[in-house]
Amino acid sequence: MRQRQIALLRGVNLGKHNRVPMAELRGEMAALGFGEVATHLQSGNVVFSATISADAAERVIAEGIASRFGIEVPVLVRTRDELAALITADPLAGVATDPAKYLVTFLSAKPDPDRFAALEPPEPELVRFGEREVFVWCPDGVRNTRVSQSWLERRLGVTATSRNWSTVERLLAIAEG
């Protein structure tokens, strides 16, 4: 049975580095056996259907990108249901009033709970933790946040990639569409 999934590529199409044309990425995804492939923006957001698990899809997509484009980028995959649950749970609802300043940082694995407990996010950011996500309200804007994905990676020992709330909601809409 095919399941809708969302791949989040980290660090593609930022300036001149790790260039991945979205039309070519859609073609590569189809060649890898994924169906109903759609991309959103130029920053590596891919919605697709698959008969394999999200974990298996991460490996297949990362290997396909390395082979086709000659770059190695982290790929995190969530199912449509996982993304829907994340949006429903929204731990900063009512606080994060501007979706452009509200980040969801997706993590490659569930971090050690002691690492979560030891985090002391700098003010004025407000941070909440999910299973494999970190929700960050950046009242001064995402460009000025000190709770970046690299800050989280160093402290949690996992790979991370961030999307603003508007993008997260749009990815779910595409997955459901």
Secondary structure as GFF3:
##gff-version 3
##sequence-region A 1 177
A	DSSP	beta_strand	3	9	.	.	.	ID=ss1
A	DSSP	alpha_helix	22	31	.	.	.	ID=ss2
A	DSSP	beta_strand	35	40	.	.	.	ID=ss3
A	DSSP	beta_strand	45	50	.	.	.	ID=ss4
A	DSSP	alpha_helix	54	69	.	.	.	ID=ss5
A	DSSP	beta_strand	75	79	.	.	.	ID=ss6
A	DSSP	alpha_helix	80	89	.	.	.	ID=ss7
A	DSSP	three_ten_helix	99	101	.	.	.	ID=ss8
A	DSSP	beta_strand	102	107	.	.	.	ID=ss9
A	DSSP	alpha_helix	113	118	.	.	.	ID=ss10
A	DSSP	beta_strand	126	129	.	.	.	ID=ss11
A	DSSP	beta_strand	133	137	.	.	.	ID=ss12
A	DSSP	three_ten_helix	142	144	.	.	.	ID=ss13
A	DSSP	alpha_helix	149	156	.	.	.	ID=ss14
A	DSSP	beta_strand	160	164	.	.	.	ID=ss15
A	DSSP	alpha_helix	165	176	.	.	.	ID=ss16
###
